[in-house]
Amino acid sequence: QVQMVESGGGLVQAGDSLTLSCAASGRTFSTYVMGWFRQAPGKEREFVAAIIWSGSKTYYADSVKGRFTISRDNAKNTVYLQMNSLKPEDTAIYYCAADTVSRPWLLTTDRYDYNYWGQGTQVTVSS
């Protein structure tokens, strides 16, 4: 069983930056592929970013590429999402997710491949 807790959300203005953190339990965190997803009101949950076990490979949705950075600290069992140049359309609940089943070097953008989820943290960007 893996438990994850997100933090760092809040209300910011367009153009501001915010860093989300996700602390995970589990002795084998370093073998998980980790991802960030988001869900805006009335919309489907969508992929934002993912990172493999070592942190050496990442992948981003086109909508956040160049503005967001995913990283991880395996010693702290934590994954981060640095968000810069925030836009009102980034407003959503952000969820971290762990894929503990797939090979740790294979990235996936499919939310159904992630088998553990955090409770989410709200990010609101005002114009």
N, C-alpha and C positions, 0 to 999 in steps of 0.2 A: 504494500500500500504506500502510495506517495501522496504526501500532502504539500500543497503549495499556497503561499500567501503573497499576494501582490501588495505593493505600496507605492506611494509617490504621485498618485493622481491628484488632480485639483483643477481650479479655475485659473486660466491664464488668458492673456491677450494674444491676438494674432501676431506672429513674429517672435513670440517668446519661446523659451526652451523648457523642457521638463524631462526628468529621468525617472523611469519606472524601474522598480526592483521586484524580483520574485524569488523568495526564499523557499527552497524545497527540502523535504525530508528524504531520507533514503541514503544508504551507504554506497549505492552505486550511481549516484547522480552524475558522475563523470562519464557514464556510458550512455546517458540519455541524449537524444536529439530534443532540443527545446525550441519552442515557438511562441510567438506572440500573435494573437488574433484580436479583432475588435468587432464590436456590434453597436451600430447606431440604432436609434429608435425606428421601428418599422422595417428594418433591413436585416438581411442574413448576416450571420457571423462570417467575417472575412479574414483571410490570411494577411499578416503584416510582415513578419520576418521570422527566419529560422536559423539555427546554428547547430553545427554538429558537435560531437562530444569534446573535441579538442579545441574548438573555437577557430580553427583554421579555415573553415568554409562557412559562408553565410549566404543567405538569399533574401531578397526583398520584393515586396509588391511594387509594381511600377509607381503607384501613387505616393510611395514614401521614399523611393530610392533617391539617395543623395541628401536626404533630410534626416532620416532615422538611422541609428546604428545599434545593432544587437551585439551583446558581448556576454561573456560568462566568466565566473570565478569558481572553478571547481573546488578549491580549498574552502570556499564559503558556501558551497551548494546554492549559488545565486546566479540568476541570469538578469541582465539589464536591458532596458530599451531607452537609449538616449534619443530624444525627439527635439529637433531644432526647426526653426522657421515654421512653427505650428500655424495651421490654417483652421478656420471654422469647420471645414469639412472633416477635420481630424477628430471632431467631437464624437465620443463613443465610450462605451465600457470596454476596457482593455483587459484581456485575459492572457495569462501565460499557460502553456500547455507542455506536457511531456509525452514523448513517444518512447516508451520503454521496451517496445517489442521489436521494432525494426533494427536493422544493423546501424550502429552508432555513427557510421560515416555517410549514411544516406539521408539527404534532406527531403522533406515532404512538405507540400503546401496544403495538403488535403486534411481538413479538420478531423475527419473520421479516422485518420491514422494516429491521432493523439489520444491516448487513453486515460490521461490524468489532466485535470483542469483546476486552476485556482478559482476563487470566488469573483474575481474581477475588481477593477478599480476605475472610477469614473474620471475621464478627462474631458473638460469643457473648454473650448477655445472661443472667446468672444471676438467679434469683429471691431 
